[in-house]
Amino acid sequence: MRRLLLLPLALALALAASARAADTILVVGDSHTAGAFGGALDDALRAAPGNRVATYGVCSARPQSYFDETEHGCGRRFQDFTKKAPAKWLGGRVYRKTRPDGKGGTREVEFVKTPALAQLLDDHAPTVTVVALGSNVPTSGASVRRTLKLIHDAGSACVWIGPPNMRNPSQKEMDAVYGTLAENGVTPAATFEASRTDSCRLIDSRGFPGLRYPATGGDGTHYGGALAPIGIQWGKDAAAAVLAAFKP
């Protein structure tokens, strides 16, 4: 897989797609999935012939959010197999609230309840579930184990895209997140055992060439505005790694 990642993206995607059967892929994540990274990841996974892809990203989400159906008000991506937001997850779950605008007035903000992972798995019956969580620290080991169990109980393979190094959270905090993942069944390809029902294959985003958050600019975490090209490239690289991981 490491060699594959060094190939040009188009060739990597072509090789991976030609060597594997089509998959039904469910992606769940946080604000990165709701933003440039998630859009590029979704597009690249859909580009592999025959794949059916659904992507759900909610800002500020942690693994536990997909069990508690936590409410957040800073952005989301809901895309089913048709790339549209399913009515099921809009009615009663996406709504607006009035909040202070910081200038003495108010503004309307969209809030969303995080979809329940169990329901997403039931609705989409994925052969592969991609979890792109970990940027919102701390990440609970218990919630990681619970996520993996739910995915495996649904009969789906599991891959976890870990976060890149950012200015915020710090590298020390990111190292702690990766430590928590490793201690709770999310393992690199070299040590991954597909036969285990309590494990998930890790894609470590810190290893992608060129994925470095700049020392200045942005908010230290997200890839919006001028930083969107970095997030897009991250999504493409991650998709190539996902497709490579599940070739026969």
Kinemage of the C-alpha trace (Angstrom):
@kinemage 1
@onewidth
@group {chain A} dominant
@subgroup {mainchain}
@vectorlist {calphas} color= white
{ca met a 1} P 0.000 0.000 0.000
{ca arg a 2} L 2.866 2.381 0.798
{ca arg a 3} L 4.236 1.956 -2.722
{ca leu a 4} L 0.806 2.474 -4.201
{ca leu a 5} L 0.417 5.796 -2.444
{ca leu a 6} L 3.559 7.053 -4.149
{ca leu a 7} L 2.027 6.506 -7.585
{ca pro a 8} L 0.127 9.306 -9.293
{ca leu a 9} L -3.391 9.412 -7.920
{ca ala a 10} L -5.169 8.525 -11.169
{ca leu a 11} L -2.972 5.449 -11.668
{ca ala a 12} L -3.410 4.383 -8.034
{ca leu a 13} L -7.188 4.616 -8.328
{ca ala a 14} L -7.180 2.726 -11.630
{ca leu a 15} L -5.014 -0.090 -10.296
{ca ala a 16} L -7.045 -0.438 -7.146
{ca ala a 17} L -10.372 -0.396 -8.984
{ca ser a 18} L -9.281 -2.945 -11.584
{ca ala a 19} L -8.108 -5.383 -8.907
{ca arg a 20} L -11.245 -5.446 -6.771
{ca ala a 21} L -14.966 -5.921 -6.887
{ca ala a 22} L -17.255 -2.939 -6.468
{ca asp a 23} L -18.165 -2.023 -2.909
{ca thr a 24} L -20.971 -0.331 -1.067
{ca ile a 25} L -19.140 2.238 1.040
{ca leu a 26} L -20.425 4.225 3.999
{ca val a 27} L -18.321 7.175 5.185
{ca val a 28} L -18.900 8.843 8.562
{ca gly a 29} L -16.859 11.749 9.857
{ca asp a 30} L -16.584 15.208 11.374
{ca ser a 31} L -16.119 18.742 10.012
{ca his a 32} L -13.331 17.590 7.696
{ca thr a 33} L -15.803 15.175 6.095
{ca ala a 34} L -18.344 17.990 5.919
{ca gly a 35} L -15.761 20.138 4.106
{ca ala a 36} L -13.223 19.951 1.280
{ca phe a 37} L -11.671 16.664 2.416
{ca gly a 38} L -15.021 14.876 2.539
{ca gly a 39} L -16.134 16.166 -0.842
{ca ala a 40} L -12.956 14.951 -2.518
{ca leu a 41} L -13.033 11.617 -0.653
{ca asp a 42} L -16.628 11.002 -1.695
{ca asp a 43} L -15.962 11.954 -5.329
{ca ala a 44} L -12.901 9.729 -5.620
{ca leu a 45} L -14.586 6.713 -4.022
{ca arg a 46} L -17.575 7.114 -6.351
{ca ala a 47} L -15.242 7.318 -9.349
{ca ala a 48} L -14.176 3.681 -8.891
{ca pro a 49} L -16.376 1.628 -11.258
{ca gly a 50} L -19.475 0.176 -9.648
{ca asn a 51} L -18.993 1.661 -6.190
{ca arg a 52} L -22.029 2.922 -4.304
{ca val a 53} L -21.042 5.579 -1.764
{ca ala a 54} L -22.882 7.431 0.994
{ca thr a 55} L -21.134 10.090 3.091
{ca tyr a 56} L -22.196 11.714 6.355
{ca gly a 57} L -20.086 14.322 8.107
{ca val a 58} L -21.081 16.491 11.058
{ca cys a 59} L -18.871 19.236 12.449
{ca ser a 60} L -17.486 18.702 15.969
{ca ala a 61} L -18.473 15.024 15.856
{ca arg a 62} L -16.627 12.390 17.847
{ca pro a 63} L -17.281 8.636 17.666
{ca gln a 64} L -19.697 8.995 20.577
{ca ser a 65} L -21.718 11.554 18.602
{ca tyr a 66} L -22.880 8.776 16.272
{ca phe a 67} L -24.353 6.931 19.248
{ca asp a 68} L -25.750 9.875 21.208
{ca glu a 69} L -27.048 11.640 18.046
{ca thr a 70} L -25.393 14.781 19.386
{ca glu a 71} L -26.635 18.158 18.156
{ca his a 72} L -24.102 20.407 16.412
{ca gly a 73} L -24.451 23.753 14.653
{ca cys a 74} L -21.421 24.332 12.468
{ca gly a 75} L -21.834 22.367 9.259
{ca arg a 76} L -22.691 18.960 7.811
{ca arg a 77} L -22.581 16.773 4.694
{ca phe a 78} L -25.389 14.279 4.112
{ca gln a 79} L -25.041 12.427 0.792
{ca asp a 80} L -26.762 9.134 0.003
{ca phe a 81} L -26.048 6.839 -2.939
{ca thr a 82} L -27.549 9.415 -5.299
{ca lys a 83} L -25.337 12.142 -3.782
{ca lys a 84} L -28.402 13.892 -2.407
{ca ala a 85} L -29.341 14.585 1.204
{ca pro a 86} L -31.909 11.905 2.104
{ca ala a 87} L -35.210 13.262 3.363
{ca lys a 88} L -35.055 10.806 6.240
{ca trp a 89} L -32.084 12.641 7.738
{ca leu a 90} L -33.434 16.124 7.054
{ca gly a 91} L -36.937 16.026 8.461
{ca gly a 92} L -36.810 16.904 12.136
{ca arg a 93} L -33.030 16.517 12.296
{ca val a 94} L -31.907 19.671 10.497
{ca tyr a 95} L -33.352 22.905 11.826
{ca arg a 96} L -32.446 26.507 12.554
{ca lys a 97} L -31.897 28.365 15.810
{ca thr a 98} L -31.303 32.006 16.613
{ca arg a 99} L -27.869 32.701 18.037
{ca pro a 100} L -25.880 35.856 18.923
{ca asp a 101} L -23.841 37.149 16.007
{ca gly a 102} L -21.082 38.677 18.164
{ca lys a 103} L -22.034 42.175 17.040
{ca gly a 104} L -24.946 42.784 19.357
{ca gly a 105} L -27.480 41.188 17.025
{ca thr a 106} L -28.606 37.691 16.163
{ca arg a 107} L -28.354 35.317 13.253
{ca glu a 108} L -29.994 32.089 12.151
{ca val a 109} L -27.763 29.023 12.452
{ca glu a 110} L -28.447 25.559 11.048
{ca phe a 111} L -28.264 22.803 13.639
{ca val a 112} L -28.233 19.092 12.947
{ca lys a 113} L -28.557 15.950 15.010
{ca thr a 114} L -25.754 13.519 14.203
{ca pro a 115} L -27.189 10.433 12.468
{ca ala a 116} L -27.130 7.219 14.485
{ca leu a 117} L -24.399 4.915 13.167
{ca ala a 118} L -26.589 1.858 13.748
{ca gln a 119} L -29.302 3.334 11.535
{ca leu a 120} L -26.831 4.378 8.827
{ca leu a 121} L -25.444 0.844 8.734
{ca asp a 122} L -28.954 -0.593 8.544
{ca asp a 123} L -30.025 1.837 5.806
{ca his a 124} L -26.981 1.399 3.566
{ca ala a 125} L -25.754 -2.171 4.283
{ca pro a 126} L -22.136 -1.258 3.458
{ca thr a 127} L -19.474 -3.787 2.572
{ca val a 128} L -16.891 -1.213 3.717
{ca thr a 129} L -17.366 1.445 6.396
{ca val a 130} L -14.909 4.336 6.437
{ca val a 131} L -14.606 6.200 9.733
{ca ala a 132} L -12.910 9.611 9.460
{ca leu a 133} L -12.927 10.761 13.081
{ca gly a 134} L -10.358 11.813 15.666
{ca ser a 135} L -9.759 15.517 15.084
{ca asn a 136} L -12.054 16.490 17.950
{ca val a 137} L -10.072 15.530 21.018
{ca pro a 138} L -10.219 13.717 23.299
{ca thr a 139} L -11.362 10.512 21.632
{ca ser a 140} L -12.721 7.863 23.997
{ca gly a 141} L -11.345 4.343 23.759
{ca ala a 142} L -14.734 2.935 24.736
{ca ser a 143} L -16.436 4.785 21.877
{ca val a 144} L -13.812 3.497 19.423
{ca arg a 145} L -14.413 -0.098 20.515
{ca arg a 146} L -18.158 0.401 20.348
{ca thr a 147} L -17.862 1.812 16.821
{ca leu a 148} L -15.795 -1.145 15.636
{ca lys a 149} L -18.190 -3.675 17.161
{ca leu a 150} L -21.214 -2.069 15.549
{ca ile a 151} L -19.522 -2.036 12.141
{ca his a 152} L -18.451 -5.668 12.373
{ca asp a 153} L -21.826 -6.781 13.710
{ca ala a 154} L -23.332 -5.209 10.575
{ca gly a 155} L -21.123 -7.442 8.419
{ca ser a 156} L -18.987 -4.584 7.114
{ca ala a 157} L -15.243 -4.279 6.744
{ca cys a 158} L -13.759 -1.290 8.552
{ca val a 159} L -11.161 1.326 7.706
{ca trp a 160} L -10.334 4.335 9.876
{ca ile a 161} L -8.810 7.462 8.349
{ca gly a 162} L -6.854 9.135 11.123
{ca pro a 163} L -6.456 12.925 11.200
{ca pro a 164} L -3.413 14.797 9.893
{ca asn a 165} L -1.138 16.935 12.011
{ca met a 166} L -2.641 20.380 12.497
{ca arg a 167} L -1.809 23.477 14.506
{ca asn a 168} L -4.860 22.832 16.641
{ca pro a 169} L -5.105 20.199 18.060
{ca ser a 170} L -1.385 20.010 18.708
{ca gln a 171} L 0.893 17.232 17.512
{ca lys a 172} L 1.006 15.922 21.084
{ca glu a 173} L -2.787 15.706 21.140
{ca met a 174} L -2.812 13.975 17.754
{ca asp a 175} L -0.238 11.453 18.981
{ca ala a 176} L -2.567 10.728 21.896
{ca val a 177} L -5.484 10.187 19.498
{ca tyr a 178} L -3.451 7.704 17.469
{ca gly a 179} L -2.419 5.994 20.692
{ca thr a 180} L -6.067 5.604 21.682
{ca leu a 181} L -6.923 4.194 18.256
{ca ala a 182} L -4.058 1.692 18.418
{ca glu a 183} L -5.021 0.551 21.914
{ca asn a 184} L -8.589 -0.112 20.836
{ca gly a 185} L -8.284 -2.131 17.655
{ca val a 186} L -7.441 0.392 14.911
{ca thr a 187} L -4.203 -0.948 13.468
{ca pro a 188} L -1.865 -0.213 10.527
{ca ala a 189} L -1.895 -2.485 7.494
{ca ala a 190} L 1.320 -4.215 8.614
{ca thr a 191} L -0.329 -5.582 11.772
{ca phe a 192} L -3.989 -5.649 10.682
{ca glu a 193} L -5.705 -9.029 10.996
{ca ala a 194} L -8.771 -9.195 8.789
{ca ser a 195} L -10.040 -12.271 10.649
{ca arg a 196} L -10.415 -10.342 13.898
{ca thr a 197} L -13.866 -8.949 14.574
{ca asp a 198} L -12.622 -6.242 16.932
{ca ser a 199} L -10.203 -4.486 14.592
{ca cys a 200} L -10.193 -1.809 11.911
{ca arg a 201} L -7.539 -0.988 9.337
{ca leu a 202} L -5.806 2.351 9.955
{ca ile a 203} L -4.919 4.920 7.313
{ca asp a 204} L -2.531 7.330 9.017
{ca ser a 205} L -3.000 10.704 7.342
{ca arg a 206} L 0.182 12.020 8.948
{ca gly a 207} L 2.127 9.994 6.403
{ca phe a 208} L 0.681 11.531 3.231
{ca pro a 209} L 3.350 13.528 1.345
{ca gly a 210} L 2.670 17.238 1.312
{ca leu a 211} L -0.144 17.151 3.868
{ca arg a 212} L 1.142 19.837 6.217
{ca tyr a 213} L -0.981 22.503 7.798
{ca pro a 214} L 0.692 25.888 7.161
{ca ala a 215} L 2.292 27.759 10.048
{ca thr a 216} L -0.004 30.725 9.411
{ca gly a 217} L -3.433 31.162 7.909
{ca gly a 218} L -6.674 29.301 8.375
{ca asp a 219} L -8.034 28.501 11.831
{ca gly a 220} L -5.372 25.916 12.590
{ca thr a 221} L -7.740 22.991 11.983
{ca his a 222} L -9.897 23.241 8.877
{ca tyr a 223} L -9.145 23.301 5.150
{ca gly a 224} L -11.483 26.019 3.944
{ca gly a 225} L -10.965 29.030 1.697
{ca ala a 226} L -7.401 29.294 0.448
{ca leu a 227} L -6.514 26.005 2.184
{ca ala a 228} L -9.212 23.996 0.390
{ca pro a 229} L -6.738 22.537 -2.162
{ca ile a 230} L -4.852 20.877 0.705
{ca gly a 231} L -8.066 19.316 1.996
{ca ile a 232} L -9.013 18.170 -1.498
{ca gln a 233} L -5.649 16.487 -2.024
{ca trp a 234} L -5.965 14.801 1.367
{ca gly a 235} L -9.363 13.414 0.336
{ca lys a 236} L -7.976 12.075 -2.939
{ca asp a 237} L -4.983 10.459 -1.242
{ca ala a 238} L -7.197 8.907 1.427
{ca ala a 239} L -9.558 7.500 -1.202
{ca ala a 240} L -6.647 5.878 -3.044
{ca ala a 241} L -5.538 4.284 0.229
{ca val a 242} L -9.057 3.011 0.984
{ca leu a 243} L -9.409 1.453 -2.471
{ca ala a 244} L -5.955 -0.119 -2.233
{ca ala a 245} L -6.662 -1.527 1.223
{ca phe a 246} L -9.593 -3.611 0.013
{ca lys a 247} L -8.294 -5.009 -3.230
{ca pro a 248} L -8.185 -8.831 -3.231
